[in-house]
Amino acid sequence: MFKKMSLLVATVIGLLFTFGSEDSYKTTVGSDSGGQTVTLATVNWESEIASTNVLAQVLKEAGFNVQITTVDPAIMFSRVAEGQSDAMIGGWVPTTHQAYAEKYGDSMVDLGANLEGAISALTVPTYMEDIN
């Protein structure tokens, strides 16, 4: 599992710097980054905080300075679309954030899913028999 996750993170980072911004062709992961700063936008959800920090650690190990900005989901999408942030990995599409993806999608490069099969739903413990 760890090897698959490491490969996924490395692939996402490679694609991020291949297609992520106008100047991305000047940089490749693993090269001397010259201390360039990468700004990641995220939301204040445990899963996204963890995923963003994994990506940040890989970028730091590749020689980049990393700044993480925690914002509301709508702002996360707009920051990336407007170039205020370089990337995000917390977009839940096509469900939770689909409206933002449609609004800002033409201004961003979608590198694909980093998590598939996850659901967002209300849940209750099984011992609560009177709640469905």
C-alpha positions in Angstrom: 0.0 0.0 0.0 2.8 2.4 0.9 4.6 1.8 -2.4 1.4 2.5 -4.4 0.8 5.7 -2.4 4.4 6.8 -2.9 4.1 6.1 -6.7 0.8 8.0 -6.8 2.2 11.0 -5.0 5.3 11.1 -7.2 3.1 10.9 -10.3 0.9 13.7 -9.1 3.9 15.9 -8.4 5.4 15.1 -11.7 2.2 16.0 -13.5 1.7 19.0 -11.3 5.0 20.5 -12.5 4.6 19.3 -16.0 1.2 20.9 -16.5 0.5 23.0 -13.4 1.5 26.5 -14.5 2.9 28.5 -17.4 6.5 28.3 -16.1 6.3 24.6 -15.1 8.3 23.5 -18.0 11.3 25.1 -16.4 11.2 22.8 -13.3 11.2 19.1 -12.8 10.9 17.2 -9.6 14.2 16.0 -8.3 16.2 18.8 -9.9 17.6 21.8 -8.1 14.5 23.9 -7.6 16.6 27.0 -6.6 14.3 27.4 -3.6 11.2 28.1 -5.6 8.0 28.5 -3.6 5.0 26.3 -4.3 1.7 27.5 -2.7 -0.8 24.8 -2.0 -4.5 25.6 -1.2 -6.4 23.3 1.0 -9.5 23.1 3.1 -9.7 22.5 6.9 -10.7 18.9 6.7 -8.6 16.2 8.2 -8.3 14.1 5.1 -7.2 17.2 3.0 -4.8 18.5 5.6 -3.1 15.1 5.6 -3.0 14.8 1.8 -1.7 18.3 1.4 1.0 17.8 4.0 2.2 14.6 2.3 2.5 16.5 -1.0 4.2 19.4 0.8 6.8 17.0 2.3 7.6 15.5 -1.1 8.0 18.9 -2.6 10.2 20.0 0.3 12.4 17.0 -0.1 12.7 17.9 -3.8 14.1 21.3 -2.7 11.0 23.5 -2.9 9.8 26.0 -0.3 6.1 25.2 0.4 3.4 27.5 1.6 0.0 26.0 2.6 -3.0 28.2 2.6 -6.2 26.9 4.3 -9.3 28.4 2.9 -13.0 27.8 2.2 -13.6 25.3 -0.7 -14.9 28.1 -3.1 -11.8 30.2 -2.4 -9.5 27.1 -2.8 -10.8 26.7 -6.4 -10.7 30.4 -7.2 -7.1 30.8 -5.8 -5.8 28.0 -8.1 -7.8 29.3 -11.1 -6.5 32.8 -10.7 -2.9 31.7 -10.0 -2.8 32.8 -6.4 -2.1 29.2 -5.4 -0.2 26.7 -7.6 -2.2 23.6 -6.8 -4.8 21.8 -4.6 -5.6 18.2 -4.1 -8.8 18.7 -2.1 -11.4 19.1 -4.8 -14.2 16.5 -4.3 -15.6 16.2 -7.8 -18.0 15.3 -9.4 -20.1 15.5 -6.3 -19.3 17.9 -3.4 -17.4 20.6 -5.4 -18.8 20.0 -8.9 -20.3 23.6 -9.1 -16.8 25.0 -8.4 -15.2 22.7 -10.9 -17.6 23.8 -13.6 -17.1 27.5 -12.7 -13.3 27.4 -12.6 -12.4 24.3 -14.6 -11.4 26.1 -17.8 -8.7 28.0 -15.8 -7.2 24.9 -14.2 -5.6 21.6 -15.3 -7.2 18.5 -13.9 -4.5 15.9 -13.2 -7.0 13.3 -12.2 -8.2 11.7 -9.0 -5.9 11.1 -6.1 -8.6 9.2 -4.2 -11.3 7.1 -5.8 -14.4 5.5 -4.3 -14.7 7.9 -1.3 -18.2 9.0 -0.4 -19.5 12.0 1.6 -22.6 11.1 3.6 -24.3 11.4 7.0 -23.8 8.4 9.1 -25.0 7.1 12.5 -23.9 4.2 14.7 -25.7 0.9 14.2 -26.9 1.0 17.8 -29.2 3.9 17.0 -32.1 1.8 15.8 -34.6 4.7 15.7 -32.6 6.7 13.1 -32.5 5.7 9.5 
